Amino acid sequence: MALLSDLIIQHPEVQSFPELVKLVAKCGKDGEVFLQFDVKPDYRDTPRNWAMQLETSFYWGDKK
């Protein structure tokens, strides 16, 4: 299981929400089965529906 906080901490190069979406998609594609949202991303461009966007990206990757 991947924790969102771990992904954010392990990838300090990610500086925006769209970059985080790409990272989450890669995590799902690389074989992670579960993603737990233990923190809210603290980027200036984080949208209100951030959890839904990250979940969609994790499970569907770039197939949207």
PQR file of N, CA, C, O and H, with PARSE charges and radii, in Angstrom:
ATOM      1  N   MET A   1       0.843  -1.173   0.000 -0.4000 1.5000
ATOM      2  CA  MET A   1       0.000   0.000   0.000 -0.0000 2.0000
ATOM      3  C   MET A   1       0.888   1.235   0.000  0.5500 1.7000
ATOM      4  O   MET A   1       1.857   1.328   0.754 -0.5500 1.4000
ATOM      5  N   ALA A   2       0.539   2.169  -0.852 -0.4000 1.5000
ATOM      6  CA  ALA A   2       1.270   3.426  -0.928 -0.0000 2.0000
ATOM      7  C   ALA A   2       0.516   4.491  -0.137  0.5500 1.7000
ATOM      8  O   ALA A   2      -0.704   4.612  -0.243 -0.5500 1.4000
ATOM      9  H   ALA A   2      -0.248   2.093  -1.464  0.4000 1.0000
ATOM     10  N   LEU A   3       1.242   5.242   0.637 -0.4000 1.5000
ATOM     11  CA  LEU A   3       0.668   6.392   1.337 -0.0000 2.0000
ATOM     12  C   LEU A   3       0.988   7.647   0.548  0.5500 1.7000
ATOM     13  O   LEU A   3       2.115   7.828   0.087 -0.5500 1.4000
ATOM     14  H   LEU A   3       2.233   5.144   0.723  0.4000 1.0000
ATOM     15  N   LEU A   4       0.012   8.499   0.395 -0.4000 1.5000
ATOM     16  CA  LEU A   4       0.227   9.735  -0.349 -0.0000 2.0000
ATOM     17  C   LEU A   4       1.345  10.562   0.288  0.5500 1.7000
ATOM     18  O   LEU A   4       2.166  11.146  -0.420 -0.5500 1.4000
ATOM     19  H   LEU A   4      -0.903   8.352   0.769  0.4000 1.0000
ATOM     20  N   SER A   5       1.377  10.611   1.607 -0.4000 1.5000
ATOM     21  CA  SER A   5       2.431  11.382   2.287 -0.0000 2.0000
ATOM     22  C   SER A   5       3.815  10.839   1.947  0.5500 1.7000
ATOM     23  O   SER A   5       4.751  11.618   1.768 -0.5500 1.4000
ATOM     24  H   SER A   5       0.710  10.137   2.182  0.4000 1.0000
ATOM     25  N   ASP A   6       3.965   9.511   1.854 -0.4000 1.5000
ATOM     26  CA  ASP A   6       5.260   8.929   1.497 -0.0000 2.0000
ATOM     27  C   ASP A   6       5.670   9.315   0.080  0.5500 1.7000
ATOM     28  O   ASP A   6       6.832   9.632  -0.175 -0.5500 1.4000
ATOM     29  H   ASP A   6       3.205   8.878   2.000  0.4000 1.0000
ATOM     30  N   LEU A   7       4.706   9.286  -0.840 -0.4000 1.5000
ATOM     31  CA  LEU A   7       5.024   9.680  -2.220 -0.0000 2.0000
ATOM     32  C   LEU A   7       5.494  11.131  -2.277  0.5500 1.7000
ATOM     33  O   LEU A   7       6.463  11.449  -2.967 -0.5500 1.4000
ATOM     34  H   LEU A   7       3.762   9.028  -0.633  0.4000 1.0000
ATOM     35  N   ILE A   8       4.812  11.996  -1.557 -0.4000 1.5000
ATOM     36  CA  ILE A   8       5.168  13.424  -1.559 -0.0000 2.0000
ATOM     37  C   ILE A   8       6.553  13.633  -0.942  0.5500 1.7000
ATOM     38  O   ILE A   8       7.356  14.407  -1.463 -0.5500 1.4000
ATOM     39  H   ILE A   8       4.026  11.737  -0.996  0.4000 1.0000
ATOM     40  N   ILE A   9       6.829  12.944   0.163 -0.4000 1.5000
ATOM     41  CA  ILE A   9       8.122  13.090   0.839 -0.0000 2.0000
ATOM     42  C   ILE A   9       9.256  12.517  -0.010  0.5500 1.7000
ATOM     43  O   ILE A   9      10.335  13.105  -0.079 -0.5500 1.4000
ATOM     44  H   ILE A   9       6.177  12.315   0.586  0.4000 1.0000
ATOM     45  N   GLN A  10       9.020  11.375  -0.654 -0.4000 1.5000
ATOM     46  CA  GLN A  10      10.062  10.717  -1.425 -0.0000 2.0000
ATOM     47  C   GLN A  10      10.346  11.400  -2.761  0.5500 1.7000
ATOM     48  O   GLN A  10      11.350  11.105  -3.410 -0.5500 1.4000
ATOM     49  H   GLN A  10       8.144  10.897  -0.598  0.4000 1.0000
ATOM     50  N   HIS A  11       9.465  12.310  -3.173 -0.4000 1.5000
ATOM     51  CA  HIS A  11       9.646  12.992  -4.458 -0.0000 2.0000
ATOM     52  C   HIS A  11       9.539  14.514  -4.277  0.5500 1.7000
ATOM     53  O   HIS A  11       8.544  15.121  -4.673 -0.5500 1.4000
ATOM     54  H   HIS A  11       8.650  12.549  -2.646  0.4000 1.0000
ATOM     55  N   PRO A  12      10.563  15.120  -3.680 -0.5600 1.5000
ATOM     56  CA  PRO A  12      10.525  16.574  -3.456  0.2800 2.0000
ATOM     57  C   PRO A  12      10.568  17.380  -4.753  0.5500 1.7000
ATOM     58  O   PRO A  12      10.293  18.580  -4.746 -0.5500 1.4000
ATOM     59  N   GLU A  13      10.912  16.724  -5.868 -0.4000 1.5000
ATOM     60  CA  GLU A  13      10.931  17.424  -7.153 -0.0000 2.0000
ATOM     61  C   GLU A  13       9.518  17.753  -7.646  0.5500 1.7000
ATOM     62  O   GLU A  13       9.348  18.609  -8.515 -0.5500 1.4000
ATOM     63  H   GLU A  13      11.135  15.749  -5.873  0.4000 1.0000
ATOM     64  N   VAL A  14       8.522  17.087  -7.102 -0.4000 1.5000
ATOM     65  CA  VAL A  14       7.132  17.345  -7.488 -0.0000 2.0000
ATOM     66  C   VAL A  14       6.696  18.650  -6.820  0.5500 1.7000
ATOM     67  O   VAL A  14       6.647  18.745  -5.593 -0.5500 1.4000
ATOM     68  H   VAL A  14       8.660  16.392  -6.396  0.4000 1.0000
ATOM     69  N   GLN A  15       6.383  19.648  -7.639 -0.4000 1.5000
ATOM     70  CA  GLN A  15       6.086  20.980  -7.122 -0.0000 2.0000
ATOM     71  C   GLN A  15       4.677  21.480  -7.445  0.5500 1.7000
ATOM     72  O   GLN A  15       4.328  22.609  -7.099 -0.5500 1.4000
ATOM     73  H   GLN A  15       6.423  19.570  -8.635  0.4000 1.0000
ATOM     74  N   SER A  16       3.855  20.639  -8.112 -0.4000 1.5000
ATOM     75  CA  SER A  16       2.503  21.078  -8.463 -0.0000 2.0000
ATOM     76  C   SER A  16       1.568  19.878  -8.467  0.5500 1.7000
ATOM     77  O   SER A  16       2.007  18.729  -8.510 -0.5500 1.4000
ATOM     78  H   SER A  16       4.138  19.722  -8.393  0.4000 1.0000
ATOM     79  N   PHE A  17       0.285  20.161  -8.424 -0.4000 1.5000
ATOM     80  CA  PHE A  17      -0.697  19.086  -8.416 -0.0000 2.0000
ATOM     81  C   PHE A  17      -0.662  18.264  -9.705  0.5500 1.7000
ATOM     82  O   PHE A  17      -0.728  17.037  -9.619 -0.5500 1.4000
ATOM     83  H   PHE A  17      -0.072  21.095  -8.390  0.4000 1.0000
ATOM     84  N   PRO A  18      -0.563  18.867 -10.895 -0.5600 1.5000
ATOM     85  CA  PRO A  18      -0.473  18.041 -12.105  0.2800 2.0000
ATOM     86  C   PRO A  18       0.735  17.090 -12.094  0.5500 1.7000
ATOM     87  O   PRO A  18       0.643  15.971 -12.600 -0.5500 1.4000
ATOM     88  N   GLU A  19       1.847  17.523 -11.529 -0.4000 1.5000
ATOM     89  CA  GLU A  19       3.006  16.643 -11.409 -0.0000 2.0000
ATOM     90  C   GLU A  19       2.709  15.488 -10.457  0.5500 1.7000
ATOM     91  O   GLU A  19       3.149  14.361 -10.687 -0.5500 1.4000
ATOM     92  H   GLU A  19       1.921  18.432 -11.118  0.4000 1.0000
ATOM     93  N   LEU A  20       1.961  15.766  -9.384 -0.4000 1.5000
ATOM     94  CA  LEU A  20       1.577  14.730  -8.437 -0.0000 2.0000
ATOM     95  C   LEU A  20       0.647  13.718  -9.099  0.5500 1.7000
ATOM     96  O   LEU A  20       0.755  12.518  -8.849 -0.5500 1.4000
ATOM     97  H   LEU A  20       1.604  16.681  -9.196  0.4000 1.0000
ATOM     98  N   VAL A  21      -0.254  14.192  -9.932 -0.4000 1.5000
ATOM     99  CA  VAL A  21      -1.160  13.293 -10.657 -0.0000 2.0000
ATOM    100  C   VAL A  21      -0.344  12.321 -11.505  0.5500 1.7000
ATOM    101  O   VAL A  21      -0.641  11.126 -11.530 -0.5500 1.4000
ATOM    102  H   VAL A  21      -0.342  15.167 -10.135  0.4000 1.0000
ATOM    103  N   LYS A  22       0.668  12.811 -12.190 -0.4000 1.5000
ATOM    104  CA  LYS A  22       1.524  11.949 -13.012 -0.0000 2.0000
ATOM    105  C   LYS A  22       2.281  10.936 -12.156  0.5500 1.7000
ATOM    106  O   LYS A  22       2.417   9.774 -12.540 -0.5500 1.4000
ATOM    107  H   LYS A  22       0.909  13.781 -12.170  0.4000 1.0000
ATOM    108  N   LEU A  23       2.767  11.371 -11.008 -0.4000 1.5000
ATOM    109  CA  LEU A  23       3.482  10.479 -10.100 -0.0000 2.0000
ATOM    110  C   LEU A  23       2.559   9.377  -9.577  0.5500 1.7000
ATOM    111  O   LEU A  23       2.956   8.214  -9.508 -0.5500 1.4000
ATOM    112  H   LEU A  23       2.657  12.315 -10.696  0.4000 1.0000
ATOM    113  N   VAL A  24       1.341   9.740  -9.213 -0.4000 1.5000
ATOM    114  CA  VAL A  24       0.368   8.764  -8.709 -0.0000 2.0000
ATOM    115  C   VAL A  24       0.010   7.769  -9.812  0.5500 1.7000
ATOM    116  O   VAL A  24      -0.124   6.575  -9.542 -0.5500 1.4000
ATOM    117  H   VAL A  24       1.018  10.684  -9.269  0.4000 1.0000
ATOM    118  N   ALA A  25      -0.145   8.237 -11.037 -0.4000 1.5000
ATOM    119  CA  ALA A  25      -0.443   7.342 -12.162 -0.0000 2.0000
ATOM    120  C   ALA A  25       0.701   6.347 -12.363  0.5500 1.7000
ATOM    121  O   ALA A  25       0.463   5.164 -12.603 -0.5500 1.4000
ATOM    122  H   ALA A  25      -0.036   9.207 -11.256  0.4000 1.0000
ATOM    123  N   LYS A  26       1.928   6.824 -12.265 -0.4000 1.5000
ATOM    124  CA  LYS A  26       3.095   5.949 -12.419 -0.0000 2.0000
ATOM    125  C   LYS A  26       3.137   4.915 -11.302  0.5500 1.7000
ATOM    126  O   LYS A  26       3.472   3.754 -11.541 -0.5500 1.4000
ATOM    127  H   LYS A  26       2.121   7.785 -12.069  0.4000 1.0000
ATOM    128  N   CYS A  27       2.806   5.319 -10.112 -0.4000 1.5000
ATOM    129  CA  CYS A  27       2.786   4.411  -8.971 -0.0000 2.0000
ATOM    130  C   CYS A  27       1.794   3.268  -9.217  0.5500 1.7000
ATOM    131  O   CYS A  27       2.115   2.106  -8.971 -0.5500 1.4000
ATOM    132  H   CYS A  27       2.534   6.262  -9.918  0.4000 1.0000
ATOM    133  N   GLY A  28       0.612   3.589  -9.692 -0.4000 1.5000
ATOM    134  CA  GLY A  28      -0.376   2.568 -10.015 -0.0000 2.0000
ATOM    135  C   GLY A  28       0.085   1.668 -11.140  0.5500 1.7000
ATOM    136  O   GLY A  28      -0.109   0.453 -11.096 -0.5500 1.4000
ATOM    137  H   GLY A  28       0.351   4.534  -9.892  0.4000 1.0000
ATOM    138  N   LYS A  29       0.693   2.262 -12.142 -0.4000 1.5000
ATOM    139  CA  LYS A  29       1.180   1.501 -13.294 -0.0000 2.0000
ATOM    140  C   LYS A  29       2.322   0.558 -12.902  0.5500 1.7000
ATOM    141  O   LYS A  29       2.479  -0.515 -13.485 -0.5500 1.4000
ATOM    142  H   LYS A  29       0.851   3.249 -12.178  0.4000 1.0000
ATOM    143  N   ASP A  30       3.112   0.968 -11.913 -0.4000 1.5000
ATOM    144  CA  ASP A  30       4.250   0.169 -11.471 -0.0000 2.0000
ATOM    145  C   ASP A  30       3.864  -0.983 -10.549  0.5500 1.7000
ATOM    146  O   ASP A  30       4.735  -1.724 -10.094 -0.5500 1.4000
ATOM    147  H   ASP A  30       2.985   1.839 -11.439  0.4000 1.0000
ATOM    148  N   GLY A  31       2.561  -1.145 -10.265 -0.4000 1.5000
ATOM    149  CA  GLY A  31       2.129  -2.322  -9.532 -0.0000 2.0000
ATOM    150  C   GLY A  31       1.557  -2.116  -8.147  0.5500 1.7000
ATOM    151  O   GLY A  31       1.105  -3.079  -7.527 -0.5500 1.4000
ATOM    152  H   GLY A  31       1.853  -0.543 -10.635  0.4000 1.0000
ATOM    153  N   GLU A  32       1.563  -0.895  -7.641 -0.4000 1.5000
ATOM    154  CA  GLU A  32       0.913  -0.677  -6.343 -0.0000 2.0000
ATOM    155  C   GLU A  32      -0.569  -1.009  -6.483  0.5500 1.7000
ATOM    156  O   GLU A  32      -1.182  -0.722  -7.511 -0.5500 1.4000
ATOM    157  H   GLU A  32       1.930  -0.113  -8.144  0.4000 1.0000
ATOM    158  N   VAL A  33      -1.135  -1.611  -5.452 -0.4000 1.5000
ATOM    159  CA  VAL A  33      -2.534  -2.023  -5.512 -0.0000 2.0000
ATOM    160  C   VAL A  33      -3.439  -1.029  -4.806  0.5500 1.7000
ATOM    161  O   VAL A  33      -4.563  -0.792  -5.247 -0.5500 1.4000
ATOM    162  H   VAL A  33      -0.636  -1.844  -4.617  0.4000 1.0000
ATOM    163  N   PHE A  34      -2.958  -0.442  -3.712 -0.4000 1.5000
ATOM    164  CA  PHE A  34      -3.771   0.487  -2.929 -0.0000 2.0000
ATOM    165  C   PHE A  34      -3.028   1.796  -2.722  0.5500 1.7000
ATOM    166  O   PHE A  34      -1.802   1.825  -2.614 -0.5500 1.4000
ATOM    167  H   PHE A  34      -2.045  -0.635  -3.354  0.4000 1.0000
ATOM    168  N   LEU A  35      -3.792   2.873  -2.670 -0.4000 1.5000
ATOM    169  CA  LEU A  35      -3.254   4.198  -2.362 -0.0000 2.0000
ATOM    170  C   LEU A  35      -4.115   4.796  -1.274  0.5500 1.7000
ATOM    171  O   LEU A  35      -5.327   4.935  -1.436 -0.5500 1.4000
ATOM    172  H   LEU A  35      -4.788   2.849  -2.758  0.4000 1.0000
ATOM    173  N   GLN A  36      -3.492   5.150  -0.169 -0.4000 1.5000
ATOM    174  CA  GLN A  36      -4.221   5.739   0.946 -0.0000 2.0000
ATOM    175  C   GLN A  36      -3.952   7.237   1.001  0.5500 1.7000
ATOM    176  O   GLN A  36      -2.803   7.678   0.959 -0.5500 1.4000
ATOM    177  H   GLN A  36      -2.507   5.037  -0.037  0.4000 1.0000
ATOM    178  N   PHE A  37      -5.026   8.011   1.095 -0.4000 1.5000
ATOM    179  CA  PHE A  37      -4.928   9.468   1.186 -0.0000 2.0000
ATOM    180  C   PHE A  37      -4.846   9.858   2.653  0.5500 1.7000
ATOM    181  O   PHE A  37      -5.870  10.107   3.289 -0.5500 1.4000
ATOM    182  H   PHE A  37      -5.960   7.653   1.130  0.4000 1.0000
ATOM    183  N   ASP A  38      -3.645   9.912   3.187 -0.4000 1.5000
ATOM    184  CA  ASP A  38      -3.456  10.244   4.591 -0.0000 2.0000
ATOM    185  C   ASP A  38      -3.195  11.733   4.818  0.5500 1.7000
ATOM    186  O   ASP A  38      -3.196  12.198   5.958 -0.5500 1.4000
ATOM    187  H   ASP A  38      -2.813   9.710   2.671  0.4000 1.0000
ATOM    188  N   VAL A  39      -2.975  12.471   3.751 -0.4000 1.5000
ATOM    189  CA  VAL A  39      -2.795  13.928   3.829 -0.0000 2.0000
ATOM    190  C   VAL A  39      -3.434  14.570   2.601  0.5500 1.7000
ATOM    191  O   VAL A  39      -3.648  13.915   1.581 -0.5500 1.4000
ATOM    192  H   VAL A  39      -2.974  12.094   2.825  0.4000 1.0000
ATOM    193  N   LYS A  40      -3.733  15.850   2.717 -0.4000 1.5000
ATOM    194  CA  LYS A  40      -4.197  16.622   1.555 -0.0000 2.0000
ATOM    195  C   LYS A  40      -2.954  17.268   0.933  0.5500 1.7000
ATOM    196  O   LYS A  40      -2.159  17.883   1.642 -0.5500 1.4000
ATOM    197  H   LYS A  40      -3.560  16.383   3.545  0.4000 1.0000
ATOM    198  N   PRO A  41      -2.783  17.133  -0.380 -0.5600 1.5000
ATOM    199  CA  PRO A  41      -1.627  17.763  -1.020  0.2800 2.0000
ATOM    200  C   PRO A  41      -1.637  19.277  -0.794  0.5500 1.7000
ATOM    201  O   PRO A  41      -2.667  19.932  -0.951 -0.5500 1.4000
ATOM    202  N   ASP A  42      -0.493  19.813  -0.430 -0.4000 1.5000
ATOM    203  CA  ASP A  42      -0.396  21.231  -0.091 -0.0000 2.0000
ATOM    204  C   ASP A  42       0.260  22.025  -1.219  0.5500 1.7000
ATOM    205  O   ASP A  42       1.270  22.697  -1.013 -0.5500 1.4000
ATOM    206  H   ASP A  42       0.344  19.280  -0.302  0.4000 1.0000
ATOM    207  N   TYR A  43      -0.324  21.938  -2.402 -0.4000 1.5000
ATOM    208  CA  TYR A  43       0.158  22.714  -3.538 -0.0000 2.0000
ATOM    209  C   TYR A  43      -0.831  23.835  -3.805  0.5500 1.7000
ATOM    210  O   TYR A  43      -2.023  23.692  -3.533 -0.5500 1.4000
ATOM    211  H   TYR A  43      -1.144  21.391  -2.569  0.4000 1.0000
ATOM    212  N   ARG A  44      -0.355  24.927  -4.326 -0.4000 1.5000
ATOM    213  CA  ARG A  44      -1.232  26.079  -4.590 -0.0000 2.0000
ATOM    214  C   ARG A  44      -2.343  25.742  -5.576  0.5500 1.7000
ATOM    215  O   ARG A  44      -3.424  26.328  -5.521 -0.5500 1.4000
ATOM    216  H   ARG A  44       0.613  25.043  -4.548  0.4000 1.0000
ATOM    217  N   ASP A  45      -2.078  24.797  -6.480 -0.4000 1.5000
ATOM    218  CA  ASP A  45      -3.061  24.481  -7.515 -0.0000 2.0000
ATOM    219  C   ASP A  45      -3.859  23.203  -7.229  0.5500 1.7000
ATOM    220  O   ASP A  45      -4.443  22.618  -8.141 -0.5500 1.4000
ATOM    221  H   ASP A  45      -1.199  24.320  -6.525  0.4000 1.0000
ATOM    222  N   THR A  46      -3.883  22.771  -5.961 -0.4000 1.5000
ATOM    223  CA  THR A  46      -4.663  21.584  -5.597 -0.0000 2.0000
ATOM    224  C   THR A  46      -6.152  21.913  -5.684  0.5500 1.7000
ATOM    225  O   THR A  46      -6.624  22.824  -5.003 -0.5500 1.4000
ATOM    226  H   THR A  46      -3.409  23.246  -5.220  0.4000 1.0000
ATOM    227  N   PRO A  47      -6.898  21.176  -6.519 -0.5600 1.5000
ATOM    228  CA  PRO A  47      -8.329  21.467  -6.675  0.2800 2.0000
ATOM    229  C   PRO A  47      -9.155  20.881  -5.528  0.5500 1.7000
ATOM    230  O   PRO A  47      -8.662  20.079  -4.736 -0.5500 1.4000
ATOM    231  N   ARG A  48     -10.411  21.295  -5.457 -0.4000 1.5000
ATOM    232  CA  ARG A  48     -11.298  20.784  -4.414 -0.0000 2.0000
ATOM    233  C   ARG A  48     -11.508  19.278  -4.532  0.5500 1.7000
ATOM    234  O   ARG A  48     -11.601  18.582  -3.521 -0.5500 1.4000
ATOM    235  H   ARG A  48     -10.811  21.947  -6.100  0.4000 1.0000
ATOM    236  N   ASN A  49     -11.582  18.779  -5.746 -0.4000 1.5000
ATOM    237  CA  ASN A  49     -11.824  17.351  -5.955 -0.0000 2.0000
ATOM    238  C   ASN A  49     -10.515  16.574  -6.118  0.5500 1.7000
ATOM    239  O   ASN A  49     -10.437  15.641  -6.918 -0.5500 1.4000
ATOM    240  H   ASN A  49     -11.506  19.344  -6.567  0.4000 1.0000
ATOM    241  N   TRP A  50      -9.506  16.957  -5.367 -0.4000 1.5000
ATOM    242  CA  TRP A  50      -8.182  16.376  -5.491 -0.0000 2.0000
ATOM    243  C   TRP A  50      -8.178  14.862  -5.274  0.5500 1.7000
ATOM    244  O   TRP A  50      -7.481  14.142  -5.988 -0.5500 1.4000
ATOM    245  H   TRP A  50      -9.569  17.714  -4.717  0.4000 1.0000
ATOM    246  N   ALA A  51      -8.943  14.376  -4.306 -0.4000 1.5000
ATOM    247  CA  ALA A  51      -8.942  12.940  -4.010 -0.0000 2.0000
ATOM    248  C   ALA A  51      -9.495  12.142  -5.189  0.5500 1.7000
ATOM    249  O   ALA A  51      -8.944  11.100  -5.546 -0.5500 1.4000
ATOM    250  H   ALA A  51      -9.509  14.961  -3.726  0.4000 1.0000
ATOM    251  N   MET A  52     -10.563  12.618  -5.785 -0.4000 1.5000
ATOM    252  CA  MET A  52     -11.150  11.923  -6.922 -0.0000 2.0000
ATOM    253  C   MET A  52     -10.175  11.915  -8.102  0.5500 1.7000
ATOM    254  O   MET A  52     -10.032  10.901  -8.786 -0.5500 1.4000
ATOM    255  H   MET A  52     -11.010  13.464  -5.495  0.4000 1.0000
ATOM    256  N   GLN A  53      -9.517  13.029  -8.333 -0.4000 1.5000
ATOM    257  CA  GLN A  53      -8.561  13.095  -9.443 -0.0000 2.0000
ATOM    258  C   GLN A  53      -7.381  12.150  -9.230  0.5500 1.7000
ATOM    259  O   GLN A  53      -6.933  11.491 -10.168 -0.5500 1.4000
ATOM    260  H   GLN A  53      -9.633  13.852  -7.777  0.4000 1.0000
ATOM    261  N   LEU A  54      -6.880  12.086  -8.000 -0.4000 1.5000
ATOM    262  CA  LEU A  54      -5.758  11.192  -7.726 -0.0000 2.0000
ATOM    263  C   LEU A  54      -6.180   9.733  -7.802  0.5500 1.7000
ATOM    264  O   LEU A  54      -5.437   8.898  -8.318 -0.5500 1.4000
ATOM    265  H   LEU A  54      -7.244  12.622  -7.238  0.4000 1.0000
ATOM    266  N   GLU A  55      -7.354   9.421  -7.297 -0.4000 1.5000
ATOM    267  CA  GLU A  55      -7.842   8.043  -7.364 -0.0000 2.0000
ATOM    268  C   GLU A  55      -8.028   7.600  -8.814  0.5500 1.7000
ATOM    269  O   GLU A  55      -7.653   6.488  -9.186 -0.5500 1.4000
ATOM    270  H   GLU A  55      -7.957  10.099  -6.878  0.4000 1.0000
ATOM    271  N   THR A  56      -8.603   8.472  -9.620 -0.4000 1.5000
ATOM    272  CA  THR A  56      -8.793   8.163 -11.043 -0.0000 2.0000
ATOM    273  C   THR A  56      -7.444   7.954 -11.724  0.5500 1.7000
ATOM    274  O   THR A  56      -7.279   7.021 -12.510 -0.5500 1.4000
ATOM    275  H   THR A  56      -8.908   9.376  -9.319  0.4000 1.0000
ATOM    276  N   SER A  57      -6.501   8.805 -11.428 -0.4000 1.5000
ATOM    277  CA  SER A  57      -5.172   8.690 -12.015 -0.0000 2.0000
ATOM    278  C   SER A  57      -4.480   7.396 -11.565  0.5500 1.7000
ATOM    279  O   SER A  57      -3.812   6.741 -12.366 -0.5500 1.4000
ATOM    280  H   SER A  57      -6.635   9.562 -10.790  0.4000 1.0000
ATOM    281  N   PHE A  58      -4.635   7.035 -10.314 -0.4000 1.5000
ATOM    282  CA  PHE A  58      -4.002   5.838  -9.779 -0.0000 2.0000
ATOM    283  C   PHE A  58      -4.533   4.575 -10.461  0.5500 1.7000
ATOM    284  O   PHE A  58      -3.756   3.700 -10.844 -0.5500 1.4000
ATOM    285  H   PHE A  58      -5.178   7.566  -9.664  0.4000 1.0000
ATOM    286  N   TYR A  59      -5.847   4.484 -10.610 -0.4000 1.5000
ATOM    287  CA  TYR A  59      -6.442   3.270 -11.166 -0.0000 2.0000
ATOM    288  C   TYR A  59      -6.484   3.239 -12.696  0.5500 1.7000
ATOM    289  O   TYR A  59      -6.412   2.162 -13.288 -0.5500 1.4000
ATOM    290  H   TYR A  59      -6.477   5.195 -10.300  0.4000 1.0000
ATOM    291  N   TRP A  60      -6.598   4.390 -13.338 -0.4000 1.5000
ATOM    292  CA  TRP A  60      -6.698   4.420 -14.800 -0.0000 2.0000
ATOM    293  C   TRP A  60      -5.443   4.911 -15.485  0.5500 1.7000
ATOM    294  O   TRP A  60      -5.293   4.752 -16.696 -0.5500 1.4000
ATOM    295  H   TRP A  60      -6.657   5.265 -12.857  0.4000 1.0000
ATOM    296  N   GLY A  61      -4.528   5.514 -14.717 -0.4000 1.5000
ATOM    297  CA  GLY A  61      -3.287   6.005 -15.305 -0.0000 2.0000
ATOM    298  C   GLY A  61      -3.532   7.036 -16.374  0.5500 1.7000
ATOM    299  O   GLY A  61      -4.301   7.976 -16.171 -0.5500 1.4000
ATOM    300  H   GLY A  61      -4.650   5.644 -13.732  0.4000 1.0000
ATOM    301  N   ASP A  62      -2.891   6.873 -17.504 -0.4000 1.5000
ATOM    302  CA  ASP A  62      -3.037   7.843 -18.600 -0.0000 2.0000
ATOM    303  C   ASP A  62      -4.108   7.412 -19.594  0.5500 1.7000
ATOM    304  O   ASP A  62      -4.120   7.891 -20.729 -0.5500 1.4000
ATOM    305  H   ASP A  62      -2.267   6.110 -17.669  0.4000 1.0000
ATOM    306  N   LYS A  63      -4.999   6.525 -19.194 -0.4000 1.5000
ATOM    307  CA  LYS A  63      -6.058   6.031 -20.081 -0.0000 2.0000
ATOM    308  C   LYS A  63      -7.313   6.883 -20.050  0.5500 1.7000
ATOM    309  O   LYS A  63      -8.285   6.558 -20.732 -0.5500 1.4000
ATOM    310  H   LYS A  63      -4.989   6.136 -18.272  0.4000 1.0000
ATOM    311  N   LYS A  64      -7.324   7.971 -19.274 -0.4000 1.5000
ATOM    312  CA  LYS A  64      -8.530   8.792 -19.147 -0.0000 2.0000
ATOM    313  C   LYS A  64      -8.915   9.452 -20.432  0.5500 1.7000
ATOM    314  O   LYS A  64      -9.910  10.175 -20.480 -0.5500 1.4000
ATOM    315  H   LYS A  64      -6.534   8.235 -18.720  0.4000 1.0000
TER
END
